[in-house]
Amino acid sequence: MPHCYLIALAAGSSLDQQSNNVTLFNLVEQVNLPPGATPGSNTRIPLEIHAYLRLDPAELGEEFEMRFALVGSTGLETFTDPAKHRGATSRLRTRTLGVPFPPVLGHYDLYLDTRKSESDLWVRDSASWPIAFLQEDQTPTVTH
């Protein structure tokens, strides 16, 4: 299976068409919610998920599915919808818009899961990105 060597959350990115280099803007490790905010089911946070994968020569041209998993310290898992990919070269980079909002606030790790076909089991890569979903403090900040 493809191996993820980088996974990151960013507010935005830019691709230089001449050098083919990517710049990530505002890497995100915490999302603050206003007090009392309760997102609905299937809510997506408008952040970019960047995943960079390495493929073995035997995997070139082979189709596979990929999804992202938010895994909480409690073991709770929240997933993105799967997407199909096919690697034409030994490296593949993806940008996915929308991080699934977990049903419970707290600390999570974002992982990449892959599988060859719908009948196969998902394989979780070891690379991860830490992300916390926290409620903003209601106490006003003293500025004097």
C-alpha positions as CSV (number, residue, x, y, z in Angstrom):
1,M,0.0,0.0,0.0
2,P,1.1,3.6,-0.5
3,H,3.1,5.0,2.4
4,C,2.3,8.5,3.8
5,Y,5.4,10.5,4.6
6,L,3.6,13.8,5.4
7,I,0.2,14.7,6.5
8,A,-0.8,18.3,7.6
9,L,-3.7,20.6,8.1
10,A,-3.5,24.1,6.7
11,A,-5.7,27.1,6.2
12,G,-4.5,27.4,2.6
13,S,-1.8,26.5,0.1
14,S,-0.2,27.7,-3.1
15,L,1.4,25.7,-6.0
16,D,4.2,27.3,-7.9
17,Q,3.6,26.1,-11.5
18,Q,7.2,26.7,-12.6
19,S,9.0,24.8,-9.8
20,N,6.0,22.5,-8.8
21,N,6.7,23.4,-5.2
22,V,3.9,23.7,-2.7
23,T,3.7,26.3,0.1
24,L,1.4,25.7,3.1
25,F,-0.1,28.7,4.9
26,N,-1.2,28.7,8.5
27,L,-0.7,25.2,9.7
28,V,-3.5,24.3,12.1
29,E,-3.2,22.3,15.3
30,Q,-6.2,23.7,17.2
31,V,-9.7,24.7,16.3
32,N,-11.5,27.0,18.8
33,L,-15.3,27.1,19.0
34,P,-17.3,29.9,20.5
35,P,-19.1,29.0,23.8
36,G,-22.3,27.0,23.2
37,A,-21.5,26.2,19.5
38,T,-22.7,22.8,18.6
39,P,-21.9,21.8,15.0
40,G,-24.4,19.5,13.2
41,S,-23.6,16.1,11.9
42,N,-21.5,15.9,8.7
43,T,-20.2,19.4,9.4
44,R,-16.9,20.0,7.6
45,I,-14.3,22.6,8.8
46,P,-12.9,24.5,5.8
47,L,-9.3,23.4,6.2
48,E,-7.0,21.7,3.7
49,I,-5.7,18.2,4.4
50,H,-2.4,17.7,2.7
51,A,-1.1,14.1,2.3
52,Y,2.1,13.2,0.5
53,L,2.5,9.5,-0.4
54,R,5.3,7.3,-1.7
55,L,4.3,4.4,-3.9
56,D,6.3,1.2,-4.7
57,P,7.1,0.5,-8.4
58,A,4.5,-2.3,-8.4
59,E,1.8,0.1,-7.2
60,L,2.2,2.6,-10.1
61,G,-0.9,2.8,-12.2
62,E,-2.9,0.8,-9.6
63,E,-6.1,2.3,-8.3
64,F,-6.6,2.6,-4.5
65,E,-9.0,4.3,-2.1
66,M,-8.0,6.8,0.5
67,R,-9.8,8.4,3.5
68,F,-8.8,10.4,6.5
69,A,-9.6,9.4,10.1
70,L,-9.8,11.6,13.2
71,V,-8.9,9.4,16.1
72,G,-9.6,10.7,19.6
73,S,-7.7,9.9,22.8
74,T,-10.9,7.9,23.8
75,G,-10.7,5.8,20.6
76,L,-13.6,7.6,18.9
77,E,-13.1,7.7,15.1
78,T,-14.6,10.1,12.6
79,F,-13.9,9.6,8.8
80,T,-14.0,11.6,5.6
81,D,-15.6,10.1,2.5
82,P,-13.3,7.8,0.6
83,A,-11.7,9.0,-2.6
84,K,-10.2,7.0,-5.4
85,H,-6.6,7.7,-6.6
86,R,-4.1,6.3,-9.1
87,G,-0.4,7.0,-8.8
88,A,1.4,7.7,-12.1
89,T,4.7,8.3,-10.4
90,S,6.5,7.1,-7.3
91,R,5.2,10.1,-5.3
92,L,1.6,11.4,-5.0
93,R,0.4,14.5,-3.2
94,T,-3.2,15.2,-2.4
95,R,-5.1,18.2,-1.1
96,T,-8.6,17.5,0.3
97,L,-10.8,20.4,1.5
98,G,-12.9,19.8,4.6
99,V,-12.0,18.2,7.9
100,P,-14.9,16.3,9.5
101,F,-16.0,17.8,12.8
102,P,-15.9,15.2,15.6
103,P,-19.0,14.5,17.7
104,V,-17.0,15.3,20.9
105,L,-14.6,18.1,21.6
106,G,-11.1,17.1,22.6
107,H,-7.7,16.1,21.3
108,Y,-7.4,14.0,18.1
109,D,-4.8,12.7,15.6
110,L,-5.5,12.8,11.9
111,Y,-4.5,9.6,10.1
112,L,-4.6,8.4,6.5
113,D,-6.3,5.0,5.7
114,T,-5.9,3.3,2.3
115,R,-7.2,0.1,0.7
116,K,-7.0,-1.4,-2.8
117,S,-10.7,-2.0,-3.4
118,E,-14.0,-1.7,-1.6
119,S,-13.7,-5.4,-0.5
120,D,-10.4,-4.9,1.2
121,L,-9.9,-3.8,4.8
122,W,-8.6,-0.3,5.5
123,V,-4.9,0.0,6.4
124,R,-3.9,2.9,8.7
125,D,-0.6,4.6,8.0
126,S,1.5,5.5,11.0
127,A,2.0,9.2,10.0
128,S,-0.4,11.6,11.9
129,W,-1.2,15.2,12.6
130,P,-2.3,16.4,16.1
131,I,-5.5,18.5,16.2
132,A,-7.5,19.8,19.1
133,F,-11.1,20.9,19.0
134,L,-11.7,23.1,22.0
135,Q,-14.3,25.6,23.3
136,E,-13.1,29.1,23.8
137,D,-12.8,30.3,27.3
138,Q,-15.8,32.4,28.4
139,T,-13.7,34.4,30.9
140,P,-12.9,37.9,29.5
141,T,-9.2,38.7,29.1
142,V,-7.9,41.4,31.4
143,T,-5.9,43.9,29.3
144,H,-4.8,46.5,32.0
